[in-house]
């Protein structure tokens, strides 16, 4: 039986706050069914989107004074890689691996919000229907982070393979950490760069590579029984993500909501087989100042009804397998606007669920 999310609210990871306690207060109020750990990029370089997940990767260099990270590909790195792969196989080998991914743990120096979230969950003494975790996706990570010569590490196949395997371990480490607090874990693979897939900038990035890279993380997430989701905050080829084997697609539905219906066969088959759509219908821009839950509920209705018409799927099926989210993270927003996003988000989910009897 397909998992039914019935338009509950969850979110993308980043918050503009430097106080983890305040971010958690806002988050728990808005997301009573699917809370998540907050990413807090204002705290410094280590909490930036890619760098936050670089801890433990061989030959990763973080230069705090220059505000950057790169991979050192010079010299002989064979021993570094051999040690990494030995650790990887001990944890991840399908036949003999022990599943212990703590070698790729995200430490407190790289994520204050993750550990503050864990403490809140421990103190609360309850299980949630869902808990959401997240990892920067392999495409966005490897096309953003460079080598010492400022060439994207994506184009170095040896290093790219290490990156995707390290990220896969980080997914599993998070899932294992938060399993005690949820009936089901959702792990998002955040791939904002895929909004540029197919453009002249990334013309050499092949479709089959993207499918394989995301698919490797999805497989790791499934190994621990979690839901594999992909977030892309722009327009992309949504069938590509379906082909990668994910269970959930999260899109910026405020700006690009109709694009999901451009792939009726792929998306219709995806939902029919239990796939979930997370509709990012709450804007993460100054546009939030003009929105109400009622207005966004009308916008959402138009989107899922259009998808129903294009795919032939029953509207109730789509609603049962939908979530409501912001269009993207709120990390770069003014705090007041971000708080408005979460206030409207929580109210929108309640409004929609009441309207359709979910």
FENHUUR-V796559 format. One record per residue. N is the residue number from 1. RES is the residue in one small letter. BURIAL is # if it has 16 or more other ideal C-beta (glycine too) atoms within 10 Angstrom, else .. Layout:
n;res;burial
N;RES;BURIAL
N;RES;BURIAL
This chain:
n;res;burial
1;x;.
2;x;.
3;x;#
4;x;.
5;x;#
6;x;#
7;x;#
8;x;#
9;x;#
10;x;#
11;x;#
12;x;#
13;x;#
14;x;#
15;x;#
16;x;#
17;x;#
18;x;.
19;x;.
20;x;#
21;x;.
22;x;.
23;x;#
24;x;#
25;x;.
26;x;#
27;x;#
28;x;#
29;x;.
30;x;#
31;x;#
32;x;.
33;x;#
34;x;#
35;x;#
36;x;#
37;x;#
38;x;#
39;x;#
40;x;#
41;x;#
42;x;.
43;x;#
44;x;.
45;x;#
46;x;#
47;x;#
48;x;#
49;x;#
50;x;#
51;x;#
52;x;#
53;x;#
54;x;#
55;x;#
56;x;#
57;x;#
58;x;#
59;x;#
60;x;#
61;x;.
62;x;#
63;x;.
64;x;.
65;x;.
66;x;.
67;x;.
68;x;.
69;x;#
70;x;#
71;x;#
72;x;.
73;x;#
74;x;.
75;x;.
76;x;.
77;x;#
78;x;.
79;x;.
80;x;.
81;x;#
82;x;.
83;x;.
84;x;#
85;x;.
86;x;.
87;x;#
88;x;#
89;x;.
90;x;.
91;x;#
92;x;#
93;x;.
94;x;.
95;x;.
96;x;.
97;x;.
98;x;.
99;x;.
100;x;.
101;x;#
102;x;.
103;x;#
104;x;#
105;x;#
106;x;#
107;x;.
108;x;.
109;x;.
110;x;#
111;x;#
112;x;#
113;x;#
114;x;#
115;x;.
116;x;#
117;x;#
118;x;.
119;x;.
120;x;#
121;x;#
122;x;.
123;x;.
124;x;.
125;x;.
126;x;.
127;x;.
128;x;#
129;x;.
130;x;#
131;x;#
132;x;#
133;x;#
134;x;#
135;x;#
136;x;#
137;x;#
138;x;#
139;x;#
140;x;#
141;x;#
142;x;#
143;x;#
144;x;#
145;x;#
146;x;#
147;x;#
148;x;.
149;x;.
150;x;.
151;x;.
152;x;#
153;x;#
154;x;#
155;x;.
156;x;#
157;x;.
158;x;.
159;x;#
160;x;#
161;x;#
162;x;#
163;x;#
164;x;#
165;x;#
166;x;#
167;x;#
168;x;#
169;x;#
170;x;#
171;x;#
172;x;#
173;x;#
174;x;#
175;x;#
176;x;#
177;x;#
178;x;#
179;x;#
180;x;.
181;x;#
182;x;#
183;x;.
184;x;#
185;x;#
186;x;#
187;x;#
188;x;#
189;x;#
190;x;#
191;x;#
192;x;#
193;x;#
194;x;#
195;x;#
196;x;#
197;x;#
198;x;.
199;x;.
200;x;.
201;x;.
202;x;#
203;x;.
204;x;.
205;x;#
206;x;.
207;x;.
208;x;.
209;x;.
210;x;#
211;x;#
212;x;.
213;x;#
214;x;#
215;x;#
216;x;#
217;x;#
218;x;#
219;x;#
220;x;#
221;x;#
222;x;#
223;x;#
224;x;#
225;x;.
226;x;#
227;x;#
228;x;#
229;x;#
230;x;#
231;x;#
232;x;#
233;x;#
234;x;#
235;x;#
236;x;#
237;x;#
238;x;#
239;x;#
240;x;#
241;x;#
242;x;#
243;x;#
244;x;#
245;x;#
246;x;#
247;x;#
248;x;#
249;x;#
250;x;#
251;x;#
252;x;#
253;x;#
254;x;#
255;x;#
256;x;#
257;x;#
258;x;.
259;x;#
260;x;#
261;x;#
262;x;.
263;x;#
264;x;.
265;x;.
266;x;#
267;x;#
268;x;#
269;x;.
270;x;#
271;x;#
272;x;.
273;x;.
274;x;.
275;x;#
276;x;#
277;x;#
278;x;#
279;x;#
280;x;#
281;x;#
282;x;#
283;x;#
284;x;#
285;x;.
286;x;.
287;x;.
288;x;#
289;x;.
290;x;.
291;x;#
292;x;.
293;x;#
294;x;.
295;x;.
296;x;#
297;x;#
298;x;.
299;x;#
300;x;#
301;x;.
302;x;.
303;x;#
304;x;#
305;x;.
306;x;.
307;x;#
308;x;#
309;x;.
310;x;#
311;x;#
312;x;.
313;x;#
314;x;.
315;x;.
316;x;.
317;x;.
318;x;#
319;x;#
320;x;#
321;x;#
322;x;#
323;x;#
324;x;#
325;x;#
326;x;#
327;x;#
328;x;#
329;x;#
330;x;#
331;x;#
332;x;.
333;x;#
334;x;.
335;x;#
336;x;.
337;x;#
338;x;#
339;x;#
340;x;#
341;x;#
342;x;#
343;x;#
344;x;#
345;x;#
346;x;#
347;x;#
348;x;#
349;x;#
350;x;#
351;x;#
352;x;#
353;x;#
354;x;.
355;x;.
356;x;#
357;x;.
358;x;#
